[in-house]
Amino acid sequence: MPRHGEGHESAHDKLKRAQTLEEILETALGFEATARDFYAELAGRVSKPLRELVEELAEEEKEHYRLFSELKANPDIAGALKELVERPAEDHRFSDFIQKPDLGEAPDDQAILQYALAREDAAAKQYAALAQSTPEGPVRDLFTHLAKEELAHKAELEKRYYEIVHSGGV
């Protein structure tokens, strides 16, 4: 009986890491809803320099939720929703962000930015990996688009983090 060498995994192992596209979209919807709600609730509790950014992020995440909802409801991909897709290696990090953190009543800018940076990084990596593992078409296109958007969010957050931390704002 052939044995699998190190670095090779069995078909069974790959299948254990697979989910239907519908399950993946449900997870992404949960992720985006949590992000939208987190940023929307945070907007009134952050310093003025961060308020505009947090409000923008809430709107962006609201748009991402809408895009996933429309894709899931699209009758043209109904058959594809049952197809198995391999969960990315980063899936556990992505799933960690389904729950909103408790940053207290008056969270400091640095804690907010650190959390948001980690969230955007996890999303960018997850969506990029999903884009690679899904067949060509509207689902892959959406994952590719969102991976780029999440990277842009992360870059803006990094810029703000640098400005705030290095200007003595924290």
N, C-alpha and C positions, 0 to 999 in steps of 0.2 A: 504494500500500500504506500503510495507516495506521501511524503511528509512535506509540509510547508516549511520552508526555511524562514529564518528571521527576516522580518521586513515584508513577508508575504502573508496575506490574510486569506482565510477561506471565504468561500461564497456565503457561508452561513454568517460569518462575522460581518461581512458587508451588508447582508440583509438585515441584521440586527440594528444597524445604524441607519437604515432606510426609513423614510416616512413618505406618506402620500403628499403630493403637492398641495392638496387641500389642508392637510395638517400643518404643513410649513406656512401656508398663507394664514392660517388661524393663529399660529404663534407670532407671525409678523404683525398681524392686526393687534394682538395683545400688547406687543412691544410698542407699537406706534401709539396706541391708545394710552398706555401708561406714560409715555414720553409727553404726549400732548397734555394730559392732565397734570403731570408733574410740573411742566413749564408754566402752564396757565395758572396753577395754584401758587407757584413761586413768584410770579410777576409782581404781586403786591407786597412781597416780603423782602425784596432785594434792594440793594442800593441803587440810586438813580443811574450811575454809570452802566449797571448791568440790566436795568429794566427793559430797555429797548431790545437788547440782544435776546433776553429770555422771552419776550413777547414774539419776536421773530421766530425763534425756535418753536414756540407753541404753534404758530401758524404753519410752519413747515411740516411739523409732525402731524398736524390736522390734515394737511394735504396728502401726506404719505398714507395716512389711514384711508382717506377717500380713494386714492389710487388702488390700494389693495382691495378695498371693498368692491370697487367697480370691476377689477380683474376677476375676483372670485365669482361675481355675479354674471360675468360675460358668458353667454351661451356658446360662443365659439370655442371656449376652452373647457367646457364641461367634461368632456372625455379625458382630457389631460389631467384633471384634478385627482384622478384615481391612480395615476402613474406614480411609481416609487422613485424617490430622489434621495440620494445619500445625504445625510445630515453632515454639515461641515464640522471639522474638528473643533472650531470655535463655538459650537452650538451651546455648550454649557455656560460660556461667558455671556452670550446673547440672552439665554434664558434667565440668567441672574438678574437681568434688568427688567424683567416683567413686573417685579414688585417695586413700588416707589420707596425710596429711602426716607427715613425720618431725619431731617436736617434741623429740626427744632423750629421755634417761632421766629428766631432772628438769625438765620444761617449767614455765615460770613462768605464773602465773595470767593475766597480761595476754595472753600469746601464745595461750593456750588460748581465752580469751574472744574475742579478735579473730578467730581462726579459726572458732570456733563461731558467732559473730555473722554472719560472711560466709556460712557454710554455711546458716544458717537463713534469711537474707535471700534467697539464691539459690533455696532451696526454696519459700519463700512466693511469690516472683514467678513461678517456673515453674509451680507448681500453680494459681495464680490465672489465668495465661494459658491453661493447658490447660483449665481449667474454662470459659473463654470460648469456646474453639475446639471443644469436644466437644458433641455433641447432648445434649439433656436426657435424664436417666436416671441409673442408678447410677454410671456412670463420672464424669459431671459432678459428681454429689453428693459422691463421694469426693474429687475434686480440690478442690472448694469447701471441704469439711471440713478437708482437710489444709492448705490455704492458711491458713485461720484458725488452726489449731494451730501451724503454723510461725511465724506472726506472734506468737502468744502466747509461744512459746519465745524468740523474738528479744527480746520485751519483757522477759522475765525475765532474759535474759542481759545486756541493757542495764542493768537495775537492778543486777545483781550487779557488772557492770563499774564502774559509777559508785561503788558502795559500796567496792569493793576499791581502785580507783585513787585515789579521793578520801579514803580513810581511811588512806592511806599503806601499804596492804597490798602494793603492788608497788614 
